[in-house]
Amino acid sequence: MRTYPSLNVAVYDLRKRGYRLDFYFNSGFIICNPAKLRIRFNKVKIDETYSFPALHQPGNCNVICALTTASGIKGILYDCSGTIIGDQKPKLECSETPAIQDKKQVKKQVHTK
């Protein structure tokens, strides 16, 4: 289990480990426009999830998910806490110290309203 002091350090390390694409969530799909990818969220594997306190929004957190598609493409889904995901809004606990979250719990929460 890895821990990181900041969101930037986590993203930097994930990039070094092959998570190169940036994804966002929209209506049950993860999307990467530069790579012209649109994949159902239930078809990806969440490898790691990290949460960090939001600097300018006390009580909120920034979340990143390192994920792998069925075809082996690796990327980062930003802000699984609900800002990008919209009305599905999973409830993730944001600790004061950065820590990895349970990836099964995150996937379950994203699919429940």
Biopython code that builds the backbone (N, CA, C, O; Angstrom):
import numpy as np
from Bio.PDB.StructureBuilder import StructureBuilder

atoms = [
    (1, "MET", "N", (0.842, -1.172, 0.000)),
    (1, "MET", "CA", (0.000, 0.000, 0.000)),
    (1, "MET", "C", (0.893, 1.243, 0.000)),
    (1, "MET", "O", (1.808, 1.359, 0.815)),
    (2, "ARG", "N", (0.621, 2.159, -0.911)),
    (2, "ARG", "CA", (1.420, 3.381, -1.008)),
    (2, "ARG", "C", (0.668, 4.543, -0.372)),
    (2, "ARG", "O", (-0.562, 4.566, -0.350)),
    (3, "THR", "N", (1.415, 5.489, 0.136)),
    (3, "THR", "CA", (0.841, 6.750, 0.594)),
    (3, "THR", "C", (1.669, 7.872, -0.021)),
    (3, "THR", "O", (2.859, 7.713, -0.291)),
    (4, "TYR", "N", (1.018, 8.998, -0.234)),
    (4, "TYR", "CA", (1.677, 10.139, -0.860)),
    (4, "TYR", "C", (1.387, 11.394, -0.052)),
    (4, "TYR", "O", (0.310, 11.515, 0.532)),
    (5, "PRO", "N", (2.335, 12.335, -0.008)),
    (5, "PRO", "CA", (2.119, 13.570, 0.739)),
    (5, "PRO", "C", (1.181, 14.551, 0.036)),
    (5, "PRO", "O", (0.625, 15.441, 0.678)),
    (6, "SER", "N", (1.000, 14.393, -1.284)),
    (6, "SER", "CA", (0.137, 15.327, -2.013)),
    (6, "SER", "C", (-0.412, 14.675, -3.275)),
    (6, "SER", "O", (0.085, 13.645, -3.730)),
    (7, "LEU", "N", (-1.433, 15.289, -3.821)),
    (7, "LEU", "CA", (-2.041, 14.833, -5.068)),
    (7, "LEU", "C", (-1.019, 14.860, -6.203)),
    (7, "LEU", "O", (-0.948, 13.919, -6.994)),
    (8, "ASN", "N", (-0.237, 15.920, -6.288)),
    (8, "ASN", "CA", (0.759, 16.042, -7.360)),
    (8, "ASN", "C", (1.791, 14.923, -7.321)),
    (8, "ASN", "O", (2.167, 14.385, -8.363)),
    (9, "VAL", "N", (2.245, 14.574, -6.137)),
    (9, "VAL", "CA", (3.229, 13.501, -5.996)),
    (9, "VAL", "C", (2.603, 12.166, -6.404)),
    (9, "VAL", "O", (3.257, 11.345, -7.047)),
    (10, "ALA", "N", (1.349, 11.948, -6.035)),
    (10, "ALA", "CA", (0.652, 10.712, -6.413)),
    (10, "ALA", "C", (0.526, 10.605, -7.926)),
    (10, "ALA", "O", (0.814, 9.555, -8.500)),
    (11, "VAL", "N", (0.099, 11.684, -8.577)),
    (11, "VAL", "CA", (-0.053, 11.677, -10.035)),
    (11, "VAL", "C", (1.299, 11.441, -10.705)),
    (11, "VAL", "O", (1.392, 10.666, -11.657)),
    (12, "TYR", "N", (2.333, 12.096, -10.219)),
    (12, "TYR", "CA", (3.673, 11.922, -10.787)),
    (12, "TYR", "C", (4.101, 10.455, -10.718)),
    (12, "TYR", "O", (4.604, 9.905, -11.698)),
    (13, "ASP", "N", (3.900, 9.827, -9.564)),
    (13, "ASP", "CA", (4.300, 8.431, -9.413)),
    (13, "ASP", "C", (3.440, 7.508, -10.277)),
    (13, "ASP", "O", (3.959, 6.568, -10.880)),
    (14, "LEU", "N", (2.145, 7.763, -10.341)),
    (14, "LEU", "CA", (1.278, 6.941, -11.196)),
    (14, "LEU", "C", (1.703, 7.055, -12.658)),
    (14, "LEU", "O", (1.712, 6.055, -13.376)),
    (15, "ARG", "N", (2.049, 8.241, -13.100)),
    (15, "ARG", "CA", (2.527, 8.433, -14.478)),
    (15, "ARG", "C", (3.787, 7.593, -14.727)),
    (15, "ARG", "O", (3.908, 6.932, -15.758)),
    (16, "LYS", "N", (4.719, 7.628, -13.771)),
    (16, "LYS", "CA", (5.944, 6.837, -13.905)),
    (16, "LYS", "C", (5.639, 5.346, -13.976)),
    (16, "LYS", "O", (6.386, 4.589, -14.596)),
    (17, "ARG", "N", (4.548, 4.921, -13.348)),
    (17, "ARG", "CA", (4.185, 3.505, -13.330)),
    (17, "ARG", "C", (3.251, 3.117, -14.476)),
    (17, "ARG", "O", (2.699, 2.017, -14.484)),
    (18, "GLY", "N", (3.076, 4.021, -15.442)),
    (18, "GLY", "CA", (2.361, 3.657, -16.661)),
    (18, "GLY", "C", (0.934, 4.142, -16.783)),
    (18, "GLY", "O", (0.287, 3.857, -17.790)),
    (19, "TYR", "N", (0.415, 4.860, -15.809)),
    (19, "TYR", "CA", (-0.946, 5.402, -15.878)),
    (19, "TYR", "C", (-0.877, 6.741, -16.615)),
    (19, "TYR", "O", (-0.810, 7.798, -15.988)),
    (20, "ARG", "N", (-0.893, 6.687, -17.925)),
    (20, "ARG", "CA", (-0.575, 7.853, -18.754)),
    (20, "ARG", "C", (-1.785, 8.693, -19.161)),
    (20, "ARG", "O", (-1.657, 9.908, -19.315)),
    (21, "LEU", "N", (-2.943, 8.083, -19.338)),
    (21, "LEU", "CA", (-4.097, 8.821, -19.854)),
    (21, "LEU", "C", (-4.913, 9.453, -18.729)),
    (21, "LEU", "O", (-4.955, 8.937, -17.612)),
    (22, "ASP", "N", (-5.561, 10.576, -19.039)),
    (22, "ASP", "CA", (-6.466, 11.245, -18.111)),
    (22, "ASP", "C", (-7.896, 10.944, -18.532)),
    (22, "ASP", "O", (-8.275, 11.158, -19.684)),
    (23, "PHE", "N", (-8.686, 10.445, -17.584)),
    (23, "PHE", "CA", (-10.081, 10.124, -17.853)),
    (23, "PHE", "C", (-10.996, 11.021, -17.046)),
    (23, "PHE", "O", (-10.615, 11.538, -15.996)),
    (24, "TYR", "N", (-12.214, 11.200, -17.551)),
    (24, "TYR", "CA", (-13.271, 11.797, -16.750)),
    (24, "TYR", "C", (-14.495, 10.911, -16.885)),
    (24, "TYR", "O", (-14.585, 10.091, -17.800)),
    (25, "PHE", "N", (-15.440, 11.082, -15.965)),
    (25, "PHE", "CA", (-16.626, 10.234, -15.917)),
    (25, "PHE", "C", (-17.825, 10.999, -16.459)),
    (25, "PHE", "O", (-18.015, 12.175, -16.146)),
    (26, "ASN", "N", (-18.638, 10.319, -17.280)),
    (26, "ASN", "CA", (-19.865, 10.938, -17.786)),
    (26, "ASN", "C", (-20.875, 9.845, -18.106)),
    (26, "ASN", "O", (-20.630, 9.000, -18.967)),
    (27, "SER", "N", (-21.991, 9.861, -17.425)),
    (27, "SER", "CA", (-23.127, 8.970, -17.702)),
    (27, "SER", "C", (-22.742, 7.496, -17.802)),
    (27, "SER", "O", (-23.122, 6.819, -18.757)),
    (28, "GLY", "N", (-22.001, 7.005, -16.835)),
    (28, "GLY", "CA", (-21.648, 5.597, -16.801)),
    (28, "GLY", "C", (-20.430, 5.206, -17.614)),
    (28, "GLY", "O", (-20.080, 4.027, -17.675)),
    (29, "PHE", "N", (-19.779, 6.176, -18.239)),
    (29, "PHE", "CA", (-18.599, 5.901, -19.063)),
    (29, "PHE", "C", (-17.402, 6.677, -18.530)),
    (29, "PHE", "O", (-17.554, 7.752, -17.949)),
    (30, "ILE", "N", (-16.205, 6.119, -18.733)),
    (30, "ILE", "CA", (-14.997, 6.915, -18.553)),
    (30, "ILE", "C", (-14.562, 7.328, -19.953)),
    (30, "ILE", "O", (-14.629, 6.543, -20.899)),
    (31, "ILE", "N", (-14.120, 8.564, -20.065)),
    (31, "ILE", "CA", (-13.830, 9.137, -21.379)),
    (31, "ILE", "C", (-12.450, 9.768, -21.367)),
    (31, "ILE", "O", (-12.070, 10.458, -20.421)),
    (32, "CYS", "N", (-11.706, 9.517, -22.438)),
    (32, "CYS", "CA", (-10.420, 10.171, -22.676)),
    (32, "CYS", "C", (-10.489, 10.726, -24.091)),
    (32, "CYS", "O", (-10.319, 9.984, -25.058)),
    (33, "ASN", "N", (-10.736, 12.012, -24.217)),
    (33, "ASN", "CA", (-10.902, 12.622, -25.540)),
    (33, "ASN", "C", (-9.664, 12.540, -26.425)),
    (33, "ASN", "O", (-9.796, 12.179, -27.594)),
    (34, "PRO", "N", (-8.453, 12.861, -25.923)),
    (34, "PRO", "CA", (-7.288, 12.792, -26.820)),
    (34, "PRO", "C", (-7.079, 11.411, -27.440)),
    (34, "PRO", "O", (-6.648, 11.304, -28.589)),
    (35, "ALA", "N", (-7.382, 10.357, -26.685)),
    (35, "ALA", "CA", (-7.202, 8.994, -27.206)),
    (35, "ALA", "C", (-8.481, 8.464, -27.866)),
    (35, "ALA", "O", (-8.512, 7.331, -28.348)),
    (36, "LYS", "N", (-9.535, 9.290, -27.883)),
    (36, "LYS", "CA", (-10.828, 8.902, -28.467)),
    (36, "LYS", "C", (-11.351, 7.604, -27.853)),
    (36, "LYS", "O", (-11.782, 6.692, -28.559)),
    (37, "LEU", "N", (-11.302, 7.547, -26.512)),
    (37, "LEU", "CA", (-11.786, 6.377, -25.793)),
    (37, "LEU", "C", (-13.061, 6.712, -25.039)),
    (37, "LEU", "O", (-13.179, 7.781, -24.440)),
    (38, "ARG", "N", (-14.006, 5.797, -25.073)),
    (38, "ARG", "CA", (-15.247, 5.896, -24.300)),
    (38, "ARG", "C", (-15.566, 4.474, -23.852)),
    (38, "ARG", "O", (-15.963, 3.635, -24.661)),
    (39, "ILE", "N", (-15.389, 4.209, -22.558)),
    (39, "ILE", "CA", (-15.478, 2.852, -22.033)),
    (39, "ILE", "C", (-16.463, 2.824, -20.871)),
    (39, "ILE", "O", (-16.440, 3.705, -20.011)),
    (40, "ARG", "N", (-17.330, 1.812, -20.844)),
    (40, "ARG", "CA", (-18.252, 1.653, -19.713)),
    (40, "ARG", "C", (-17.445, 1.510, -18.428)),
    (40, "ARG", "O", (-16.455, 0.781, -18.369)),
    (41, "PHE", "N", (-17.897, 2.230, -17.396)),
    (41, "PHE", "CA", (-17.160, 2.224, -16.137)),
    (41, "PHE", "C", (-17.072, 0.824, -15.538)),
    (41, "PHE", "O", (-16.066, 0.481, -14.917)),
    (42, "ASN", "N", (-18.119, 0.010, -15.718)),
    (42, "ASN", "CA", (-18.089, -1.336, -15.141)),
    (42, "ASN", "C", (-17.156, -2.280, -15.898)),
    (42, "ASN", "O", (-17.020, -3.443, -15.518)),
    (43, "LYS", "N", (-16.517, -1.801, -16.955)),
    (43, "LYS", "CA", (-15.561, -2.602, -17.727)),
    (43, "LYS", "C", (-14.108, -2.258, -17.402)),
    (43, "LYS", "O", (-13.192, -2.740, -18.070)),
    (44, "VAL", "N", (-13.896, -1.434, -16.389)),
    (44, "VAL", "CA", (-12.528, -1.089, -15.998)),
    (44, "VAL", "C", (-12.229, -1.641, -14.611)),
    (44, "VAL", "O", (-13.131, -1.877, -13.807)),
    (45, "LYS", "N", (-10.960, -1.837, -14.355)),
    (45, "LYS", "CA", (-10.508, -2.298, -13.045)),
    (45, "LYS", "C", (-9.879, -1.117, -12.321)),
    (45, "LYS", "O", (-8.967, -0.477, -12.845)),
    (46, "ILE", "N", (-10.362, -0.830, -11.127)),
    (46, "ILE", "CA", (-9.745, 0.213, -10.312)),
    (46, "ILE", "C", (-8.589, -0.430, -9.560)),
    (46, "ILE", "O", (-8.795, -1.289, -8.702)),
    (47, "ASP", "N", (-7.380, -0.011, -9.887)),
    (47, "ASP", "CA", (-6.182, -0.586, -9.284)),
    (47, "ASP", "C", (-5.861, 0.049, -7.936)),
    (47, "ASP", "O", (-5.521, -0.646, -6.979)),
    (48, "GLU", "N", (-5.970, 1.363, -7.869)),
    (48, "GLU", "CA", (-5.634, 2.105, -6.653)),
    (48, "GLU", "C", (-6.504, 3.345, -6.595)),
    (48, "GLU", "O", (-6.882, 3.898, -7.628)),
    (49, "THR", "N", (-6.823, 3.782, -5.379)),
    (49, "THR", "CA", (-7.597, 5.005, -5.190)),
    (49, "THR", "C", (-6.996, 5.777, -4.024)),
    (49, "THR", "O", (-6.727, 5.209, -2.966)),
    (50, "TYR", "N", (-6.789, 7.070, -4.222)),
    (50, "TYR", "CA", (-6.199, 7.919, -3.200)),
    (50, "TYR", "C", (-7.065, 9.149, -2.990)),
    (50, "TYR", "O", (-7.621, 9.696, -3.943)),
    (51, "SER", "N", (-7.180, 9.583, -1.736)),
    (51, "SER", "CA", (-7.925, 10.809, -1.453)),
    (51, "SER", "C", (-7.032, 11.789, -0.699)),
    (51, "SER", "O", (-6.173, 11.406, 0.096)),
    (52, "PHE", "N", (-7.270, 13.069, -0.981)),
    (52, "PHE", "CA", (-6.486, 14.138, -0.375)),
    (52, "PHE", "C", (-7.426, 15.273, 0.008)),
    (52, "PHE", "O", (-8.360, 15.568, -0.738)),
    (53, "PRO", "N", (-7.205, 15.914, 1.148)),
    (53, "PRO", "CA", (-8.036, 17.062, 1.511)),
    (53, "PRO", "C", (-7.951, 18.151, 0.440)),
    (53, "PRO", "O", (-6.865, 18.470, -0.045)),
    (54, "ALA", "N", (-9.097, 18.714, 0.078)),
    (54, "ALA", "CA", (-9.132, 19.807, -0.900)),
    (54, "ALA", "C", (-8.598, 21.069, -0.229)),
    (54, "ALA", "O", (-9.062, 21.451, 0.845)),
    (55, "LEU", "N", (-7.629, 21.709, -0.862)),
    (55, "LEU", "CA", (-6.980, 22.866, -0.249)),
    (55, "LEU", "C", (-7.909, 24.059, -0.089)),
    (55, "LEU", "O", (-7.853, 24.748, 0.929)),
    (56, "HIS", "N", (-8.757, 24.314, -1.067)),
    (56, "HIS", "CA", (-9.584, 25.519, -1.051)),
    (56, "HIS", "C", (-11.040, 25.237, -0.727)),
    (56, "HIS", "O", (-11.878, 26.134, -0.820)),
    (57, "GLN", "N", (-11.357, 23.996, -0.346)),
    (57, "GLN", "CA", (-12.729, 23.626, 0.000)),
    (57, "GLN", "C", (-12.712, 22.761, 1.253)),
    (57, "GLN", "O", (-12.758, 21.535, 1.155)),
    (58, "PRO", "N", (-12.648, 23.378, 2.424)),
    (58, "PRO", "CA", (-12.594, 22.600, 3.663)),
    (58, "PRO", "C", (-13.760, 21.610, 3.742)),
    (58, "PRO", "O", (-14.900, 21.944, 3.420)),
    (59, "GLY", "N", (-13.454, 20.400, 4.173)),
    (59, "GLY", "CA", (-14.475, 19.367, 4.283)),
    (59, "GLY", "C", (-14.640, 18.521, 3.033)),
    (59, "GLY", "O", (-15.252, 17.455, 3.088)),
    (60, "ASN", "N", (-14.110, 18.971, 1.918)),
    (60, "ASN", "CA", (-14.171, 18.197, 0.673)),
    (60, "ASN", "C", (-12.823, 17.538, 0.422)),
    (60, "ASN", "O", (-11.819, 17.883, 1.045)),
    (61, "CYS", "N", (-12.822, 16.587, -0.499)),
    (61, "CYS", "CA", (-11.553, 15.959, -0.826)),
    (61, "CYS", "C", (-11.424, 15.760, -2.327)),
    (61, "CYS", "O", (-12.416, 15.674, -3.051)),
    (62, "ASN", "N", (-10.194, 15.690, -2.767)),
    (62, "ASN", "CA", (-9.875, 15.352, -4.153)),
    (62, "ASN", "C", (-9.501, 13.882, -4.176)),
    (62, "ASN", "O", (-8.743, 13.410, -3.329)),
    (63, "VAL", "N", (-10.036, 13.164, -5.151)),
    (63, "VAL", "CA", (-9.805, 11.729, -5.239)),
    (63, "VAL", "C", (-9.295, 11.404, -6.631)),
    (63, "VAL", "O", (-9.779, 11.952, -7.620)),
    (64, "ILE", "N", (-8.320, 10.514, -6.706)),
    (64, "ILE", "CA", (-7.875, 9.997, -7.997)),
    (64, "ILE", "C", (-7.927, 8.474, -7.957)),
    (64, "ILE", "O", (-7.629, 7.847, -6.940)),
    (65, "CYS", "N", (-8.310, 7.903, -9.084)),
    (65, "CYS", "CA", (-8.364, 6.448, -9.229)),
    (65, "CYS", "C", (-7.417, 6.052, -10.350)),
    (65, "CYS", "O", (-7.523, 6.555, -11.469)),
    (66, "ALA", "N", (-6.496, 5.154, -10.049)),
    (66, "ALA", "CA", (-5.647, 4.559, -11.087)),
    (66, "ALA", "C", (-6.420, 3.364, -11.615)),
    (66, "ALA", "O", (-6.822, 2.489, -10.847)),
    (67, "LEU", "N", (-6.630, 3.324, -12.934)),
    (67, "LEU", "CA", (-7.454, 2.253, -13.476)),
    (67, "LEU", "C", (-6.840, 1.645, -14.718)),
    (67, "LEU", "O", (-5.988, 2.240, -15.378)),
    (68, "THR", "N", (-7.301, 0.433, -15.016)),
    (68, "THR", "CA", (-6.849, -0.298, -16.192)),
    (68, "THR", "C", (-8.069, -0.802, -16.941)),
    (68, "THR", "O", (-8.972, -1.389, -16.346)),
    (69, "THR", "N", (-8.096, -0.572, -18.253)),
    (69, "THR", "CA", (-9.206, -1.055, -19.071)),
    (69, "THR", "C", (-9.009, -2.536, -19.380)),
    (69, "THR", "O", (-7.938, -3.093, -19.139)),
    (70, "ALA", "N", (-10.048, -3.164, -19.912)),
    (70, "ALA", "CA", (-9.976, -4.584, -20.269)),
    (70, "ALA", "C", (-8.880, -4.849, -21.299)),
    (70, "ALA", "O", (-8.313, -5.940, -21.341)),
    (71, "SER", "N", (-8.583, -3.844, -22.129)),
    (71, "SER", "CA", (-7.537, -4.017, -23.146)),
    (71, "SER", "C", (-6.144, -3.628, -22.643)),
    (71, "SER", "O", (-5.186, -3.621, -23.415)),
    (72, "GLY", "N", (-6.028, -3.303, -21.338)),
    (72, "GLY", "CA", (-4.726, -3.025, -20.749)),
    (72, "GLY", "C", (-4.299, -1.572, -20.745)),
    (72, "GLY", "O", (-3.177, -1.271, -20.337)),
    (73, "ILE", "N", (-5.151, -0.659, -21.185)),
    (73, "ILE", "CA", (-4.821, 0.765, -21.169)),
    (73, "ILE", "C", (-4.926, 1.275, -19.737)),
    (73, "ILE", "O", (-5.914, 1.021, -19.047)),
    (74, "LYS", "N", (-3.887, 2.006, -19.292)),
    (74, "LYS", "CA", (-3.863, 2.525, -17.929)),
    (74, "LYS", "C", (-4.057, 4.036, -17.932)),
    (74, "LYS", "O", (-3.559, 4.739, -18.811)),
    (75, "GLY", "N", (-4.787, 4.519, -16.939)),
    (75, "GLY", "CA", (-5.003, 5.948, -16.831)),
    (75, "GLY", "C", (-5.452, 6.348, -15.443)),
    (75, "GLY", "O", (-5.552, 5.523, -14.535)),
    (76, "ILE", "N", (-5.719, 7.638, -15.301)),
    (76, "ILE", "CA", (-6.130, 8.206, -14.019)),
    (76, "ILE", "C", (-7.488, 8.868, -14.194)),
    (76, "ILE", "O", (-7.687, 9.691, -15.088)),
    (77, "LEU", "N", (-8.416, 8.495, -13.325)),
    (77, "LEU", "CA", (-9.729, 9.131, -13.265)),
    (77, "LEU", "C", (-9.676, 10.106, -12.104)),
    (77, "LEU", "O", (-9.430, 9.706, -10.965)),
    (78, "TYR", "N", (-9.904, 11.373, -12.381)),
    (78, "TYR", "CA", (-9.800, 12.414, -11.366)),
    (78, "TYR", "C", (-11.131, 12.667, -10.690)),
    (78, "TYR", "O", (-12.181, 12.657, -11.332)),
    (79, "ASP", "N", (-11.077, 12.894, -9.390)),
    (79, "ASP", "CA", (-12.187, 13.359, -8.580)),
    (79, "ASP", "C", (-13.391, 12.435, -8.600)),
    (79, "ASP", "O", (-14.462, 12.794, -9.089)),
    (80, "CYS", "N", (-13.200, 11.262, -8.072)),
    (80, "CYS", "CA", (-14.309, 10.310, -7.931)),
    (80, "CYS", "C", (-15.264, 10.728, -6.823)),
    (80, "CYS", "O", (-16.234, 10.017, -6.557)),
    (81, "SER", "N", (-15.022, 11.854, -6.172)),
    (81, "SER", "CA", (-15.866, 12.270, -5.051)),
    (81, "SER", "C", (-17.189, 12.856, -5.490)),
    (81, "SER", "O", (-18.037, 13.122, -4.638)),
    (82, "GLY", "N", (-17.409, 13.072, -6.774)),
    (82, "GLY", "CA", (-18.715, 13.516, -7.215)),
    (82, "GLY", "C", (-18.729, 14.735, -8.099)),
    (82, "GLY", "O", (-19.722, 14.956, -8.793)),
    (83, "THR", "N", (-17.691, 15.537, -8.117)),
    (83, "THR", "CA", (-17.696, 16.725, -8.953)),
    (83, "THR", "C", (-17.783, 16.364, -10.425)),
    (83, "THR", "O", (-18.556, 16.971, -11.166)),
    (84, "ILE", "N", (-17.010, 15.394, -10.852)),
    (84, "ILE", "CA", (-17.046, 14.964, -12.248)),
    (84, "ILE", "C", (-18.134, 13.927, -12.467)),
    (84, "ILE", "O", (-18.792, 13.926, -13.507)),
    (85, "ILE", "N", (-18.325, 13.058, -11.507)),
    (85, "ILE", "CA", (-19.275, 11.966, -11.661)),
    (85, "ILE", "C", (-20.717, 12.468, -11.666)),
    (85, "ILE", "O", (-21.610, 11.753, -12.120)),
    (86, "GLY", "N", (-20.958, 13.653, -11.183)),
    (86, "GLY", "CA", (-22.295, 14.230, -11.263)),
    (86, "GLY", "C", (-23.247, 13.639, -10.250)),
    (86, "GLY", "O", (-22.922, 13.538, -9.067)),
    (87, "ASP", "N", (-24.439, 13.242, -10.717)),
    (87, "ASP", "CA", (-25.488, 12.841, -9.786)),
    (87, "ASP", "C", (-25.284, 11.470, -9.164)),
    (87, "ASP", "O", (-26.090, 11.071, -8.322)),
    (88, "GLN", "N", (-24.246, 10.727, -9.537)),
    (88, "GLN", "CA", (-24.015, 9.439, -8.885)),
    (88, "GLN", "C", (-23.305, 9.618, -7.545)),
    (88, "GLN", "O", (-23.489, 8.794, -6.649)),
    (89, "LYS", "N", (-22.517, 10.646, -7.384)),
    (89, "LYS", "CA", (-21.875, 11.084, -6.144)),
    (89, "LYS", "C", (-21.593, 10.004, -5.105)),
    (89, "LYS", "O", (-22.327, 9.907, -4.121)),
    (90, "PRO", "N", (-20.573, 9.203, -5.287)),
    (90, "PRO", "CA", (-20.217, 8.254, -4.240)),
    (90, "PRO", "C", (-19.701, 8.991, -3.017)),
    (90, "PRO", "O", (-19.093, 10.053, -3.146)),
    (91, "LYS", "N", (-19.929, 8.452, -1.856)),
    (91, "LYS", "CA", (-19.468, 9.073, -0.621)),
    (91, "LYS", "C", (-18.152, 8.425, -0.213)),
    (91, "LYS", "O", (-18.132, 7.273, 0.222)),
    (92, "LEU", "N", (-17.064, 9.154, -0.351)),
    (92, "LEU", "CA", (-15.752, 8.659, 0.061)),
    (92, "LEU", "C", (-15.293, 9.464, 1.261)),
    (92, "LEU", "O", (-15.449, 10.685, 1.304)),
    (93, "GLU", "N", (-14.738, 8.786, 2.212)),
    (93, "GLU", "CA", (-14.178, 9.480, 3.358)),
    (93, "GLU", "C", (-12.850, 10.103, 2.947)),
    (93, "GLU", "O", (-12.024, 9.463, 2.296)),
    (94, "CYS", "N", (-12.661, 11.341, 3.330)),
    (94, "CYS", "CA", (-11.406, 12.017, 3.023)),
    (94, "CYS", "C", (-10.662, 12.218, 4.334)),
    (94, "CYS", "O", (-11.070, 13.024, 5.170)),
    (95, "SER", "N", (-9.593, 11.499, 4.508)),
    (95, "SER", "CA", (-8.839, 11.595, 5.751)),
    (95, "SER", "C", (-7.929, 12.818, 5.713)),
    (95, "SER", "O", (-7.645, 13.365, 4.647)),
    (96, "GLU", "N", (-7.491, 13.224, 6.861)),
    (96, "GLU", "CA", (-6.573, 14.360, 6.946)),
    (96, "GLU", "C", (-5.201, 13.997, 6.397)),
    (96, "GLU", "O", (-4.468, 14.867, 5.927)),
    (97, "THR", "N", (-4.854, 12.725, 6.455)),
    (97, "THR", "CA", (-3.592, 12.285, 5.882)),
    (97, "THR", "C", (-3.893, 11.429, 4.669)),
    (97, "THR", "O", (-4.794, 10.592, 4.729)),
    (98, "PRO", "N", (-3.179, 11.605, 3.576)),
    (98, "PRO", "CA", (-3.443, 10.836, 2.370)),
    (98, "PRO", "C", (-3.307, 9.339, 2.626)),
    (98, "PRO", "O", (-2.348, 8.887, 3.253)),
    (99, "ALA", "N", (-4.270, 8.586, 2.136)),
    (99, "ALA", "CA", (-4.224, 7.133, 2.302)),
    (99, "ALA", "C", (-4.953, 6.471, 1.158)),
    (99, "ALA", "O", (-5.808, 7.080, 0.515)),
    (100, "ILE", "N", (-4.613, 5.227, 0.908)),
    (100, "ILE", "CA", (-5.293, 4.485, -0.145)),
    (100, "ILE", "C", (-6.664, 4.054, 0.375)),
    (100, "ILE", "O", (-6.812, 3.697, 1.543)),
    (101, "GLN", "N", (-7.642, 4.090, -0.490)),
    (101, "GLN", "CA", (-8.986, 3.637, -0.158)),
    (101, "GLN", "C", (-9.179, 2.224, -0.690)),
    (101, "GLN", "O", (-8.416, 1.769, -1.542)),
    (102, "ASP", "N", (-10.187, 1.534, -0.192)),
    (102, "ASP", "CA", (-10.512, 0.191, -0.668)),
    (102, "ASP", "C", (-11.103, 0.287, -2.062)),
    (102, "ASP", "O", (-12.173, 0.867, -2.242)),
    (103, "LYS", "N", (-10.415, -0.278, -3.057)),
    (103, "LYS", "CA", (-10.845, -0.132, -4.444)),
    (103, "LYS", "C", (-12.186, -0.799, -4.719)),
    (103, "LYS", "O", (-12.931, -0.318, -5.572)),
    (104, "LYS", "N", (-12.526, -1.894, -4.026)),
    (104, "LYS", "CA", (-13.829, -2.535, -4.223)),
    (104, "LYS", "C", (-14.938, -1.640, -3.706)),
    (104, "LYS", "O", (-16.002, -1.554, -4.318)),
    (105, "GLN", "N", (-14.701, -0.972, -2.585)),
    (105, "GLN", "CA", (-15.690, -0.074, -2.010)),
    (105, "GLN", "C", (-15.960, 1.087, -2.960)),
    (105, "GLN", "O", (-17.115, 1.478, -3.135)),
    (106, "VAL", "N", (-14.930, 1.643, -3.571)),
    (106, "VAL", "CA", (-15.092, 2.762, -4.494)),
    (106, "VAL", "C", (-15.938, 2.343, -5.681)),
    (106, "VAL", "O", (-16.880, 3.047, -6.046)),
    (107, "LYS", "N", (-15.618, 1.208, -6.290)),
    (107, "LYS", "CA", (-16.357, 0.757, -7.466)),
    (107, "LYS", "C", (-17.818, 0.523, -7.109)),
    (107, "LYS", "O", (-18.707, 0.876, -7.884)),
    (108, "LYS", "N", (-18.079, -0.074, -5.939)),
    (108, "LYS", "CA", (-19.450, -0.319, -5.503)),
    (108, "LYS", "C", (-20.188, 1.003, -5.320)),
    (108, "LYS", "O", (-21.340, 1.128, -5.735)),
    (109, "GLN", "N", (-19.540, 1.990, -4.705)),
    (109, "GLN", "CA", (-20.184, 3.260, -4.432)),
    (109, "GLN", "C", (-20.481, 4.033, -5.704)),
    (109, "GLN", "O", (-21.484, 4.744, -5.761)),
    (110, "VAL", "N", (-19.656, 3.919, -6.709)),
    (110, "VAL", "CA", (-19.878, 4.638, -7.957)),
    (110, "VAL", "C", (-21.129, 4.121, -8.654)),
    (110, "VAL", "O", (-21.806, 4.876, -9.351)),
    (111, "HIS", "N", (-21.444, 2.832, -8.471)),
    (111, "HIS", "CA", (-22.601, 2.246, -9.138)),
    (111, "HIS", "C", (-23.883, 2.363, -8.331)),
    (111, "HIS", "O", (-24.935, 1.930, -8.799)),
    (112, "THR", "N", (-23.830, 2.935, -7.135)),
    (112, "THR", "CA", (-25.028, 3.106, -6.330)),
    (112, "THR", "C", (-25.358, 4.573, -6.183)),
    (112, "THR", "O", (-24.473, 5.396, -5.949)),
    (113, "LYS", "N", (-26.614, 4.896, -6.320)),
    (113, "LYS", "CA", (-27.032, 6.296, -6.136)),
    (113, "LYS", "C", (-27.383, 6.543, -4.699)),
    (113, "LYS", "O", (-27.758, 7.658, -4.338)),
]
sb = StructureBuilder()
sb.init_structure("model")
sb.init_model(0)
sb.init_chain("A")
sb.init_seg("    ")
for serial, (resi, resn, name, xyz) in enumerate(atoms, 1):
    if name == "N":
        sb.init_residue(resn, " ", resi, " ")
    sb.init_atom(name, np.array(xyz, "f"), 0.0, 1.0, " ", f" {name:<3s}", serial, name[0])
structure = sb.get_structure()
